[in-house]
Amino acid sequence: MSNQKTIKSALISVFSKNGLEPIVQKLNEQGVTIYSTGGTQKFINDLGINVVPVEDVTSYPSILGGRVKTLHPKVFGGILNRQNHAGDVAELESYDIPQIDVVIVDLYPFEKTVASGASEQDIIEKIDIGGISLIRAAAKNYADVICVSSVDDYAEFLELISENNGSISEEDRKRFAGKAFNVSSHYDTAIFNYFNQNHDEAVLKISETNGKVLRYGENPHQKGFFFGNFDKLFTKLHGKELSYNNLLDVDAAVNLMLEFKNDAPTFAILKHNNACGLAQRDSLHQAYVDALAGDPVSAFGGVLISNKEIDLDTAEEIHKLFCEVVIAPSFAAEALEVLKGKKNRILLEIHDVEMPKTNIRSCLNGVLVQDRNTITDTAKGLKHVTNNKPTQNELDDLIFASKICKHTKSNTIVLAKNKQLCASGTGQTSRVDALNQAIHKAQSFTFDLEGAVMASDAFFPFPDCVEIAKNAGISAVIQPGGSIKDQLSIDFCNANNLSMVMTGTRHFKH
């Protein structure tokens, strides 16, 4: 270890006092002079430990309601001076500036204040000025100063000064500087994003401090990471670590099931980000059984999700299937015990958390950003364009199919009947191919498509799809409309007693 420096003085100015007491006690034991301000100063005094008020150093009181406390040359000179620079040392003596060896700062909780729904004035007051300046100064001068910028680092700092009697290596000071610049850059990103909520500035700033190394990426030869607050969205109850592909499937499952959040019991099974089974029934058990019937082959190794608590009967059925992940708002105690019977099966309890308002993905040498697709087709918003109108049962199925279609890879066609997914054509290069794939798949699992409905994620430029659908027994169609040749498909439906509704909203998913 190189360039050891022993701490002789410390400036402590924190918002949260959690975990601070043992550090202050240890610094005091080691004879360190402690400088502080406001509430932190009182906290240290209440411990019976001597503390020098910053006002005694600067000869200025805390002013402007506490907005200005440490912003003074005698404070920042003590932090930013170069101890191996004769001119700096002379100036410290000339201006009676105390040397500061450690800065401990905990910033005002800006993000928590925003998340709490506080008023704009309260939010603005939580933009830290003095603290962020202290962090930048101390981190910049890591050659002589160690900066402790987060409560999360208190324990490690205490360990360092305890083991080495207050002596800190340059390696550790530089490492803590890196932590400090992570804190300051994340803080500034949060502030900018608050002011740029409407994207008035075409600027993207992302800062995720919760990083997790995954076993690998999509394939074993690729590195993989997840950056985000997974625990805010889920409580993991059981199972192995989630993989990169697990997380993508979980994301697809959660977004799909949000369409059915307040509906009757609904169960979905996904594979490679697409639903291979989905059903809505009076009981969750029956919803699972009918979802599985949609494609029991693809369900092997899939991700399962429910919009209701999983009960014992449903759990016993699920337990017969090899599946990677099961997601639900809650699990009955006895159901949980059954599902824990497979040690690697991942069980996630999903919390009621709002999803991000934007989607972000890498593209070429940059990123693409778009608004989240928050439009869900409803019966009220449909345009009935054919002479034959859908029955109430068909209308329910059309909306059901449309919700699934929105979350299936384009080009896609979804076939449904009695609120059960019969089959989908997913990710095809033509809509005709997607339809033919869906029909073939439905028939291979012995679905009777007579009276089934069809949903398309985009318009029909030709009447070929509605003709194929009619020949398969499909009786009603939902699609966005908007083709200059819409009338061709409408005319075919009118001539063949099909009903067709248009949503006016395309749901491509690339």
C-alpha positions in Angstrom: 0.0 0.0 0.0 1.4 3.4 -0.9 1.3 7.0 0.3 -0.4 6.4 3.6 -2.0 9.4 5.3 -3.2 9.6 8.9 -6.5 11.4 9.5 -6.0 14.3 11.9 -9.2 16.3 11.0 -12.6 15.6 9.7 -15.5 17.6 8.3 -18.9 15.9 8.9 -22.1 17.3 7.5 -24.8 14.7 6.9 -28.6 14.6 6.4 -29.1 11.1 7.8 -27.3 10.2 11.0 -27.9 6.4 10.7 -24.6 4.6 11.4 -22.7 7.8 12.1 -22.2 7.3 15.9 -19.5 4.6 15.8 -17.5 6.5 13.2 -17.6 9.7 15.4 -16.6 7.7 18.4 -13.7 6.1 16.6 -12.4 9.4 15.2 -12.6 10.9 18.7 -10.7 8.0 20.2 -8.0 8.6 17.6 -7.7 12.3 18.5 -9.2 13.6 15.3 -10.4 17.2 15.3 -14.0 17.2 14.1 -15.7 20.1 12.3 -19.4 20.1 11.7 -22.6 22.1 11.0 -26.2 22.4 12.1 -28.0 19.2 13.0 -24.8 17.1 12.6 -23.0 19.3 15.1 -25.8 18.9 17.6 -25.8 15.1 17.1 -22.0 14.9 17.8 -22.3 17.3 20.8 -25.1 15.1 22.2 -22.7 12.1 22.1 -20.5 14.1 24.5 -17.8 14.6 21.9 -16.1 17.9 21.2 -16.9 19.4 17.8 -15.7 22.7 16.2 -18.6 24.5 14.5 -17.8 25.5 10.9 -19.0 29.0 11.8 -15.9 29.3 14.1 -13.7 28.6 11.1 -15.4 30.8 8.6 -16.5 33.6 11.0 -19.9 33.4 9.2 -23.1 32.0 10.5 -25.3 29.6 8.6 -27.3 31.9 6.4 -30.3 32.0 4.1 -32.3 29.4 6.0 -29.3 26.9 6.0 -28.8 27.2 2.2 -25.2 28.5 2.8 -23.1 26.9 5.6 -19.9 25.4 4.2 -19.5 27.4 1.0 -16.4 29.3 2.1 -12.7 29.5 1.1 -11.7 28.5 4.6 -13.6 25.2 4.2 -12.8 24.5 0.6 -9.2 25.7 0.9 -8.8 23.1 3.7 -10.1 20.4 1.4 -8.5 21.3 -1.9 -5.0 22.2 -0.8 -2.1 20.1 -2.1 -0.1 19.0 0.9 3.0 18.5 -1.2 2.8 21.9 -2.8 4.8 24.6 -0.8 2.6 27.4 -2.1 -0.6 25.8 -0.9 0.8 25.0 2.5 2.0 28.6 2.9 -1.4 30.0 1.9 -3.1 27.8 4.5 -0.9 29.3 7.2 -1.3 32.8 5.8 -5.1 32.7 5.8 -5.4 30.5 8.9 -7.1 27.7 7.0 -7.4 24.3 8.8 -6.3 21.2 6.9 -9.2 18.7 6.4 -8.3 15.1 5.8 -11.7 13.4 5.6 -15.1 14.7 4.4 -18.2 12.7 5.4 -21.3 13.9 3.6 -24.8 12.5 3.1 -26.8 14.4 0.5 -30.4 15.7 0.9 -32.7 12.9 -0.3 -33.8 14.5 -3.6 -35.0 11.3 -5.3 -37.0 10.2 -2.2 -38.6 13.6 -2.0 -39.7 13.5 -5.7 -41.0 9.9 -5.3 -43.0 11.0 -2.2 -45.1 13.4 -4.4 -43.9 16.4 -2.4 -44.6 19.9 -3.6 -42.2 21.5 -6.1 -40.9 23.9 -3.5 -40.0 21.0 -1.2 -38.3 19.2 -4.1 -36.3 22.3 -5.0 -35.1 22.7 -1.4 -33.8 19.1 -1.5 -31.3 20.0 -4.2 -28.1 19.8 -2.2 -25.5 22.6 -3.0 -23.0 22.6 -0.2 -22.9 18.8 0.2 -22.4 18.1 -3.5 -19.6 20.7 -3.6 -17.9 19.1 -0.7 -18.1 15.7 -2.3 -16.6 17.0 -5.6 -13.8 18.9 -3.8 -12.8 16.0 -1.5 -13.0 13.4 -4.3 -10.9 15.6 -6.7 -8.2 15.9 -4.0 -8.1 12.2 -3.2 -4.3 12.5 -3.1 -4.7 14.0 0.3 -8.3 13.6 1.4 -10.8 10.7 1.7 -14.4 11.4 0.8 -17.2 9.3 2.4 -20.2 10.2 0.4 -22.9 7.7 1.3 -24.3 5.9 4.3 -23.7 2.7 2.4 -19.9 3.3 2.8 -19.9 4.0 6.5 -19.2 0.4 7.6 -16.2 0.1 5.2 -14.8 3.4 6.3 -15.1 2.5 10.0 -13.3 -0.8 9.2 -10.4 1.1 7.5 -9.8 3.6 10.3 -10.2 0.9 12.9 -7.7 -1.6 11.4 -5.1 1.0 10.5 -5.4 3.4 13.4 -6.7 6.2 11.1 -4.1 5.7 8.4 -5.6 5.5 4.8 -3.7 4.4 1.7 -3.9 6.3 -1.6 -5.5 3.3 -3.2 -8.4 3.4 -0.7 -8.7 7.2 -1.1 -8.9 6.9 -4.9 -11.4 4.1 -4.6 -13.6 6.2 -2.3 -13.3 9.1 -4.8 -14.7 6.8 -7.5 -17.7 6.0 -5.2 -18.1 9.8 -4.5 -18.3 10.7 -8.2 -20.8 7.9 -8.7 -22.9 9.6 -6.0 -22.5 13.1 -7.4 -23.2 12.1 -11.1 -26.3 10.0 -10.1 -27.6 12.9 -8.0 -27.2 15.4 -10.9 -28.8 13.0 -13.3 -31.9 12.6 -11.0 -32.2 16.4 -10.8 -31.9 16.9 -14.6 -34.4 14.2 -15.3 -36.8 15.9 -12.9 -36.5 19.1 -14.8 -36.7 17.3 -18.2 -39.7 15.0 -17.5 -41.4 16.1 -20.7 -38.2 15.6 -22.8 -38.1 19.3 -23.7 -34.4 18.7 -24.2 -33.6 15.8 -26.5 -31.1 14.4 -24.0 -30.9 11.0 -22.5 -29.3 10.6 -19.0 -29.5 7.2 -17.3 -28.0 6.4 -14.0 -28.6 3.0 -12.4 -26.7 2.4 -9.2 -28.1 -1.1 -8.5 -26.1 -3.4 -10.7 -26.1 -7.1 -10.7 -23.7 -9.4 -12.6 -25.7 -12.2 -14.3 -24.4 -15.7 -15.0 -24.1 -14.7 -18.7 -26.1 -12.9 -21.4 -28.4 -14.5 -24.0 -25.7 -17.1 -24.6 -23.0 -18.5 -22.3 -20.2 -16.7 -24.3 -21.8 -13.3 -23.6 -21.4 -11.3 -20.4 -24.6 -10.1 -18.9 -25.7 -7.5 -16.3 -28.9 -6.1 -14.9 -29.1 -2.5 -13.7 -32.2 -1.6 -11.8 -34.1 -2.0 -8.6 -35.5 -5.5 -9.0 -36.5 -5.7 -5.3 -38.8 -2.7 -5.7 -40.9 -4.7 -8.2 -40.6 -8.2 -6.8 -40.1 -10.2 -3.7 -38.2 -13.3 -4.6 -39.6 -16.2 -2.6 -37.7 -19.2 -3.9 -35.4 -20.5 -6.6 -32.1 -20.0 -8.4 -30.7 -16.7 -9.7 -32.6 -15.2 -12.6 -30.7 -15.2 -15.9 -30.6 -12.6 -18.7 -33.2 -14.5 -20.6 -35.4 -15.1 -17.5 -35.4 -11.3 -17.0 -36.5 -10.6 -20.5 -39.3 -13.2 -20.2 -40.4 -11.8 -16.8 -40.5 -8.3 -18.3 -42.7 -9.6 -21.2 -45.0 -11.5 -18.7 -45.4 -8.5 -16.4 -46.3 -6.1 -19.2 -48.7 -8.5 -20.7 -50.5 -9.3 -17.4 -50.9 -5.6 -16.7 -53.5 -5.6 -19.5 -55.6 -8.0 -17.3 -54.7 -6.6 -13.9 -58.3 -5.9 -12.7 -60.0 -8.6 -14.7 -61.4 -12.0 -13.8 -58.8 -14.7 -12.9 -56.3 -14.8 -15.8 -53.3 -16.9 -16.3 -50.6 -16.7 -19.0 -47.7 -18.8 -20.0 -44.8 -17.2 -22.0 -41.9 -18.5 -24.0 -39.3 -16.4 -25.6 -41.2 -13.2 -24.7 -44.5 -14.3 -26.4 -47.6 -15.8 -24.9 -48.0 -19.4 -25.8 -51.0 -19.9 -23.5 -53.5 -17.5 -21.9 -57.0 -17.9 -20.6 -59.5 -16.1 -18.4 -61.9 -18.0 -16.3 -64.1 -17.9 -13.2 -61.4 -19.8 -11.2 -57.6 -19.4 -11.4 -57.2 -23.2 -11.5 -59.4 -23.4 -14.7 -57.6 -20.4 -16.2 -54.3 -22.2 -15.8 -55.6 -25.5 -17.2 -56.9 -23.7 -20.3 -53.8 -21.6 -20.7 -51.7 -24.7 -20.7 -54.0 -26.3 -23.3 -53.1 -23.5 -25.7 -49.7 -25.1 -26.2 -48.5 -27.7 -23.7 -45.4 -28.3 -25.7 -44.1 -24.7 -25.6 -45.0 -24.4 -22.0 -42.1 -26.6 -21.0 -39.5 -24.3 -19.4 -41.7 -21.3 -19.7 -42.6 -18.3 -17.5 -46.0 -18.4 -15.8 -47.9 -15.4 -14.5 -51.2 -14.9 -12.8 -53.3 -11.8 -12.0 -54.6 -13.3 -8.7 -53.2 -15.1 -5.7 -52.1 -18.7 -6.6 -54.1 -21.2 -4.5 -53.3 -24.8 -3.6 -55.3 -26.4 -6.5 -53.6 -24.2 -9.1 -50.2 -24.8 -7.5 -50.6 -28.6 -7.6 -51.4 -28.4 -11.4 -48.4 -26.1 -12.0 -46.1 -28.4 -10.0 -46.6 -31.1 -12.7 -45.0 -28.8 -15.3 -41.3 -28.0 -15.6 -41.2 -24.2 -15.6 -38.5 -21.6 -14.9 -40.5 -18.8 -13.2 -43.9 -18.4 -11.6 -45.2 -14.8 -10.9 -48.2 -13.7 -8.9 -49.4 -10.9 -6.7 -49.3 -13.4 -3.8 -49.2 -17.2 -3.0 -51.3 -19.0 -0.5 -49.0 -20.6 2.2 -49.9 -24.1 1.2 -49.4 -23.3 -2.5 -46.0 -21.9 -1.8 -44.9 -25.1 -0.1 -46.0 -27.1 -3.1 -44.2 -24.9 -5.6 -41.0 -24.9 -3.5 -40.9 -28.6 -4.2 -38.6 -27.8 -7.2 -35.5 -26.2 -5.8 -34.6 -24.2 -8.9 -38.1 -23.0 -9.7 -38.1 -19.2 -9.3 -41.1 -17.8 -7.4 -41.7 -14.1 -7.6 -44.3 -12.1 -5.7 -45.0 -8.9 -7.8 -45.7 -5.6 -6.1 -48.1 -3.0 -7.3 -45.5 -0.6 -8.8 -45.9 1.7 -11.8 -43.7 0.7 -14.7 -41.3 3.2 -16.4 -43.0 5.7 -18.8 -40.3 5.2 -21.5 -38.8 2.2 -23.3 -35.0 2.3 -24.0 -33.0 -0.1 -26.1 -29.6 0.0 -27.8 -29.5 0.6 -31.5 -26.5 0.9 -33.8 -24.0 3.1 -32.0 -26.6 4.7 -29.8 -30.0 4.1 -28.2 -33.7 4.4 -29.1 -36.1 5.9 -26.7 -39.9 5.9 -27.0 -43.0 6.5 -24.9 -44.4 3.3 -23.3 -47.4 1.9 -25.3 -50.1 2.8 -22.8 -53.1 2.4 -25.1 -55.3 -0.6 -24.5 -58.0 -1.2 -27.0 -61.5 -1.1 -25.5 -65.0 -1.9 -26.8 -66.0 1.8 -26.5 -63.2 2.9 -28.9 -64.0 0.5 -31.7 -65.2 1.5 -35.1 -67.7 -1.1 -36.5 -67.1 -1.1 -40.3 -69.1 -4.1 -41.5 -72.8 -4.8 -41.9 -72.5 -7.8 -39.6 -71.8 -6.6 -36.0 -70.0 -8.8 -33.5 -72.0 -10.5 -30.8 -71.2 -9.5 -27.2 -69.3 -12.8 -26.8 -67.3 -12.0 -29.9 -66.7 -8.5 -28.8 -65.3 -9.7 -25.5 -63.0 -12.1 -27.3 -61.9 -9.4 -29.8 -60.7 -7.2 -26.9 -59.1 -10.2 -25.2 -57.2 -11.1 -28.4 -56.2 -7.5 -29.0 -54.5 -7.3 -25.6 -52.5 -10.4 -26.3 -51.7 -9.1 -29.8 -50.2 -5.9 -28.4 -47.6 -7.9 -26.5 -46.7 -10.4 -29.2 -43.8 -10.0 -31.7 -44.7 -8.5 -35.0 -45.8 -9.5 -37.5 -48.5 -11.2 -35.4 -51.9 -12.7 -35.7 -53.7 -13.9 -32.5 -56.7 -16.3 -32.6 -58.9 -16.6 -29.5 -62.2 -18.1 -28.5 -64.2 -17.9 -25.3 -61.3 -15.9 -23.7 -58.7 -18.5 -24.4 -55.7 -18.1 -26.6 -56.0 -20.7 -29.4 -52.7 -19.8 -31.1 -50.5 -16.9 -32.3 -48.4 -16.4 -35.4 -45.4 -14.6 -34.0 -42.5 -12.6 -35.6 -43.3 -13.5 -39.2 -42.2 -11.5 -42.2 -45.7 -11.4 -43.7 -49.1 -11.2 -42.1 -50.3 -14.1 -44.2 -47.5 -16.3 -42.9 -48.4 -15.2 -39.3 -52.1 -16.2 -39.9 -51.2 -19.5 -41.5 -48.9 -20.3 -38.6 -51.6 -19.5 -36.1 -54.2 -21.6 -37.8 -51.8 -24.6 -38.2 -50.8 -24.4 -34.6 -54.4 -24.1 -33.3 -55.5 -27.1 -35.4 -52.5 -29.1 -34.2 -53.8 -28.7 -30.7 -57.3 -29.6 -31.8 -58.9 -26.2 -31.3 -62.2 -25.8 -33.1 -61.8 -22.4 -34.8 -65.5 -22.2 -35.8 -66.6 -18.9 -34.2 -63.1 -17.9 -33.1 -61.9 -14.3 -33.5 -58.7 -12.9 -35.0 -56.6 -9.9 -34.0 -53.9 -8.3 -36.1 -51.3 -5.9 -34.9 -51.5 -3.9 -38.1 -53.8 -3.3 -41.0 -54.6 -5.6 -43.9 -53.4 -4.2 -47.3 -55.3 -6.9 -49.1 -58.3 -9.1 -48.3 -56.2 -12.3 -48.3 -56.0 -12.6 -44.5 -59.8 -12.2 -44.0 -60.4 -14.8 -46.7 -58.0 -17.3 -45.1 -59.6 -16.6 -41.7 -63.1 -17.1 -43.1 -62.1 -20.5 -44.5 -60.8 -21.5 -41.1 -64.1 -20.7 -39.4 -63.2 -17.4 -37.8 -66.2 -15.1 -37.5 -64.9 -11.7 -36.2 -61.8 -9.6 -36.8 -60.1 -6.7 -35.0 -57.4 -4.7 -36.6 -56.2 -1.1 -36.6 -57.3 -0.1 -40.1 -55.7 2.7 -42.0 -54.8 1.0 -45.3 -55.8 2.7 -48.5 -57.3 -0.6 -49.4 -59.3 -1.1 -46.2 -62.5 -1.3 -48.2 -61.3 -4.5 -50.0 -61.2 -6.4 -46.6 -64.5 -4.8 -45.6 -66.2 -5.8 -48.8 -65.1 -9.4 -48.4 -66.4 -9.5 -44.8 -69.7 -8.1 -45.9 -70.0 -10.7 -48.6 -69.2 -13.5 -46.3 -71.0 -12.5 -43.1 -67.8 -11.7 -41.0 -67.8 -8.9 -38.6 -64.9 -6.5 -38.5 -64.0 -3.7 -36.1 -61.1 -1.2 -36.3 -59.2 0.3 -33.4 -57.4 3.1 -35.1 -54.3 2.1 -33.2 -51.4 0.0 -34.5 -49.5 -2.2 -32.0 -46.3 -3.2 -33.6 -43.8 -4.8 -31.3 -40.3 -5.2 -32.8 
